[in-house]
Amino acid sequence: MTNIDSNNSQEWAAQAYALLKKRQEEKKLEEKKLEEEKLEGKKLEEEKLEEEKLEGKKLEGKKLEEEKLEEEKLEEEKLEGKKLEEEKLEEEKLEEEKLEGKKLKAIDNDISENLNESELGEFDDNFTWSAMVLAAQGKKINQISIDEIDWLTKLRKGLEETRKGFVTELLDKLGDDPLTPESLDDLETLLIRADVGFDSTDKVISSLRKKLNEEVVGGEAGIKFLKKELKFIIDKPIKNSGTEILVPKKGKLNVWLLVGVNGVGKTTTLGKLAYLSSRSNYKTLIAAADTFRAAAVEQLEVWGERSNVDVISNRSKNADPAAVVFDAINSAKKRNVDLLLVDTAGRLQTKNNLMDELAKIKKIIDKKVPDAIIESLLVLDASQGQNGLKQAKSFAKSANLSGAIITKLDGTSRGGVSLAVAEEVNLPIRFIGAGEGIKDLRPFNSYEFVEAMLADK
């Protein structure tokens, strides 16, 4: 998996862990310091207000004494003046408290944001494996982050069910013995069972048979060759697209349409994309164009609040999705937005209605922003396996797709469907999700995916 000698892998990972642990402890100390400063500031402010209150009382007493010496005819005016002054002091006090509240809220938000960051877990096999995957991609010890380790650990755990029904059984059958025609038959069965797809499986097995005819292939060498073949399959549509990693292009409006049937996690995925985009410093806006599902707008507004991204919506009954997109584009242009994320309906009365609605939305975009960069991303639930592949084929025929997002990889035994989508639908996988958290959606990395899928070796 890595260029590092296997004898040094554990030591290298231990050094990386020690460095991350040190950074985390330093960060916690900094957060503690900020919290103490916040409390100290609050205490000083309270003391200051108390002093001002006492001083006010002192001045008030002096003033009353002076008022007693004045003529009786001015008493009424002085009392009125006192009343006005007290009201002014009260207003000033309320304003100070309001400003203090805003200040404390800003500090609390900063601290909450830091506390929500990933925590360093134990130094175990998951950490070592994750560190080695990063090292194999050229990362140095001081370049590894807790977020990256956390994500790779989740990905590995997420693909565990796929791995159990595929890799573990394969290794049990192979052991250290050379590959044989019979073991290739077993591998073929296991690949199909993991929903890798018939075309992908056929390609992999054919390549292995050819290699087996040329030389003796041991079990470990066979796994290494299998990784190479799987990565080649999944990388092909990505390379053909000319874009290795999908990111918004600066200087133009990027419009990403998320399409797919209901229940695949489309709205949730859009919310996570909004977070990822906003966190990457792209000006982001959400268009809630799935007006056929009442809960969709509410869901997006929650995700938008979490991501600090505004949502353009229309809560009126039977609102026109294209009209929502029209309003969102106007708003995006005024705000110089980099990325407009559009949630679309997953189920209309017929498939034709669904595709007609998508076409209508695209027509609006082309008319309003002819130079916009449009991506149509199909969201697929990995746990649906071959049904997900059928959805991809159906949408690909009429929705002009440019990529796919695979969700719910955690806990499914059908993670191999990603390869089937790449091979049989020629769709580049752009993002994958392996968890329910807001950070559990990441740009697709074929090397990390294949390594996680075959992590037992």
Buried (B, 14 or more C-beta within 10 A) or exposed (E): BBEBEEEEBEEBBBBBBEEBEEBBEEEEEEBEEBEEEBEEBBEEBEEEBEEBEEEBEEEBEEEEEEBEEEEEEEEEEBEEEBEEBEEEBEEEBEEBEEEBEEBBEEBEEEBEEEEEEBEBBEBEEBBBBBBBBBBBEEBEBEEBBBEBBBBBBBBBBBBBBBBEBBBBBBBEBBEEEBBEEEBBEBBBBBBBBBBBBBBBBBBBBEBBBEBBEEEEBBBEBBBBBBBEBBBBBBBBBBEEBEBBEBBBEEEEBBBBBBBBBBEBBBBBBBBBBBBBBBEEEBBBBBBBBBBBBEEBBBBBBEBBEBBEBBBBBBEEEEBBBBBBBBBBBEBBBEEEBBBBBBBBBBBBEEEEEBBEBBBBBBEBBEEBBEEBBBBBBBBBBBBBBBBBBEBBBBBBEBBBBBBBBBBBBBBBBBBBBBBBBBBBBBBBBBBBBBBEBBBBBBEBBBBBBBBBBBBBB
